[in-house]
Amino acid sequence: MKQKDEDRFWSYVDKTGDCWVWTGALCDGYGQFWMDGHNNRANRVSFAMANGSIPEGLQVCHACDNRACVRPDHLWLGTAKDNMADMHRKGRRDLRGEKSTRGQLKDAQVLEIRRRYRPRGHPDGSNGTALATEFGVSLTCLVGYARSKSYKHLPSRREMGLD
């Protein structure tokens, strides 16, 4: 990682508490860091800076259960199965959307995004950047909401009769 990218990364981190909290763009509660031409999860970038590359197929998990935390000693590597076992061991529930303590938006906001989003190539043109700014999320996250990659319990654009 280039020093300028590393400096830029840490400029988005609040180290005043036990968790080092990402203050930049979030998607589903996870920090988003633009580098090498695409968004990267901030916890993965932090882990890689501290420990080296992340083996294929492994997740960077949070010992603190704070998705916005990027403190390297709060992060550990595990499989999806390891992460789910950790969730069950700690008694966390699979709450979806606005019922989740980590949900960024209210269900009604996600439905509004789905209603108003126009993908590239649509006759009305792409309005994703403006919507992302309006709702305070990254463009990557906004497209995920619009395409039902998260908040899957809500009706999709197709189910709403929009596609």
C-alpha positions as CSV (number, residue, x, y, z in Angstrom):
1,M,0.0,0.0,0.0
2,K,1.3,3.4,-0.9
3,Q,2.1,5.8,2.0
4,K,-0.4,8.4,0.7
5,D,-3.2,5.7,0.7
6,E,-2.2,4.7,4.3
7,D,-2.2,8.3,5.5
8,R,-5.6,9.0,3.8
9,F,-7.0,5.8,5.4
10,W,-6.0,6.8,8.9
11,S,-7.4,10.3,8.4
12,Y,-10.9,8.7,8.4
13,V,-10.4,6.9,11.8
14,D,-11.4,8.2,15.2
15,K,-9.1,6.6,17.7
16,T,-10.5,8.2,20.8
17,G,-12.4,5.2,22.1
18,D,-11.7,1.5,22.7
19,C,-12.8,0.8,19.1
20,W,-11.2,2.8,16.3
21,V,-14.2,4.0,14.4
22,W,-14.3,4.6,10.7
23,T,-15.7,8.1,10.0
24,G,-15.8,7.9,6.2
25,A,-18.5,6.3,4.0
26,L,-20.3,3.3,5.4
27,C,-22.2,0.4,3.8
28,D,-24.3,-1.8,6.0
29,G,-22.3,-0.5,8.9
30,Y,-18.9,-1.4,7.4
31,G,-16.4,1.3,6.5
32,Q,-15.8,1.8,2.7
33,F,-12.3,3.0,1.5
34,W,-11.7,3.8,-2.2
35,M,-8.3,2.5,-3.3
36,D,-6.9,0.9,-6.4
37,G,-10.0,1.8,-8.5
38,H,-12.7,0.2,-6.2
39,N,-14.3,0.3,-2.8
40,N,-12.7,-1.9,-0.1
41,R,-14.0,-2.7,3.3
42,A,-12.1,-0.6,5.8
43,N,-11.7,-3.4,8.3
44,R,-10.0,-5.6,5.6
45,V,-7.7,-2.8,4.6
46,S,-6.7,-2.2,8.3
47,F,-6.2,-5.9,8.9
48,A,-4.0,-6.2,5.8
49,M,-1.9,-3.2,6.7
50,A,-1.2,-4.7,10.1
51,N,-0.9,-8.4,9.2
52,G,-0.3,-8.7,5.5
53,S,-2.5,-10.2,2.8
54,I,-5.8,-11.9,3.6
55,P,-6.0,-15.5,2.2
56,E,-8.7,-16.2,-0.3
57,G,-12.0,-17.2,1.2
58,L,-11.4,-15.7,4.7
59,Q,-13.3,-12.9,6.3
60,V,-12.1,-10.2,8.6
61,C,-14.2,-10.6,11.7
62,H,-14.7,-8.2,14.7
63,A,-14.0,-9.4,18.2
64,C,-15.8,-6.2,19.3
65,D,-18.9,-6.7,17.1
66,N,-18.6,-3.1,15.8
67,R,-18.7,-3.2,12.0
68,A,-17.3,0.4,11.8
69,C,-14.2,-0.6,14.0
70,V,-10.9,-0.8,12.2
71,R,-8.6,-1.3,15.2
72,P,-6.3,-4.1,14.1
73,D,-6.3,-5.9,17.5
74,H,-10.1,-6.1,17.4
75,L,-10.0,-7.9,14.0
76,W,-9.4,-11.6,13.3
77,L,-9.5,-13.9,10.3
78,G,-12.1,-16.6,10.0
79,T,-14.4,-18.4,7.6
80,A,-18.0,-17.5,7.2
81,K,-18.8,-20.5,9.4
82,D,-16.4,-19.2,12.1
83,N,-18.1,-15.8,11.9
84,M,-21.6,-17.3,12.3
85,A,-20.4,-19.5,15.2
86,D,-19.0,-16.4,16.9
87,M,-22.4,-14.6,16.3
88,H,-24.3,-17.5,17.9
89,R,-21.8,-17.9,20.8
90,K,-22.3,-14.2,21.6
91,G,-26.1,-14.4,21.4
92,R,-26.4,-12.0,18.5
93,R,-29.6,-12.3,16.5
94,D,-30.1,-12.1,12.7
95,L,-32.2,-8.9,12.8
96,R,-32.8,-7.4,9.4
97,G,-33.1,-3.8,8.1
98,E,-34.1,-1.1,10.5
99,K,-34.5,-3.7,13.3
100,S,-30.8,-4.3,13.2
101,T,-28.6,-2.2,15.5
102,R,-26.3,-1.8,12.5
103,G,-28.8,-1.0,9.8
104,Q,-27.9,2.3,8.3
105,L,-31.3,3.2,6.9
106,K,-34.9,2.8,7.8
107,D,-36.8,0.3,5.7
108,A,-38.9,3.1,4.2
109,Q,-35.7,4.9,3.0
110,V,-34.5,1.7,1.3
111,L,-37.9,1.4,-0.4
112,E,-37.6,5.0,-1.5
113,I,-34.2,4.3,-3.0
114,R,-35.6,1.3,-4.9
115,R,-38.5,3.4,-6.1
116,R,-36.3,6.3,-7.3
117,Y,-33.1,4.6,-8.5
118,R,-32.5,4.5,-12.3
119,P,-29.6,2.3,-13.4
120,R,-27.2,3.4,-16.2
121,G,-28.7,2.9,-19.6
122,H,-32.2,3.7,-18.3
123,P,-34.0,6.4,-20.4
124,D,-34.0,8.7,-17.3
125,G,-30.2,8.2,-16.8
126,S,-28.3,7.3,-13.7
127,N,-29.1,9.3,-10.6
128,G,-27.2,7.0,-8.2
129,T,-24.6,9.6,-7.1
130,A,-27.3,12.2,-6.2
131,L,-29.3,9.6,-4.3
132,A,-26.2,8.3,-2.4
133,T,-25.4,11.9,-1.3
134,E,-29.1,12.5,-0.3
135,F,-29.2,9.3,1.8
136,G,-25.6,9.7,3.2
137,V,-24.3,6.4,1.8
138,S,-21.6,5.4,-0.6
139,L,-22.7,4.8,-4.3
140,T,-21.7,1.2,-4.0
141,C,-23.9,0.8,-1.0
142,L,-26.8,2.6,-2.6
143,V,-26.7,0.3,-5.7
144,G,-26.7,-2.6,-3.3
145,Y,-29.8,-1.3,-1.6
146,A,-31.5,-0.6,-5.0
147,R,-30.6,-4.1,-6.4
148,S,-31.7,-5.9,-3.1
149,K,-28.2,-7.1,-2.2
150,S,-29.2,-6.1,1.4
151,Y,-32.5,-5.4,3.1
152,K,-33.6,-8.6,1.3
153,H,-36.7,-8.8,3.4
154,L,-38.1,-5.8,1.6
155,P,-39.7,-6.1,-1.9
156,S,-37.3,-5.8,-4.8
157,R,-37.7,-3.3,-7.6
158,R,-39.3,-6.1,-9.7
159,E,-41.7,-7.0,-7.0
160,M,-42.6,-3.3,-6.7
161,G,-43.4,-3.4,-10.5
162,L,-40.5,-1.0,-11.3
163,D,-38.3,-3.3,-13.5
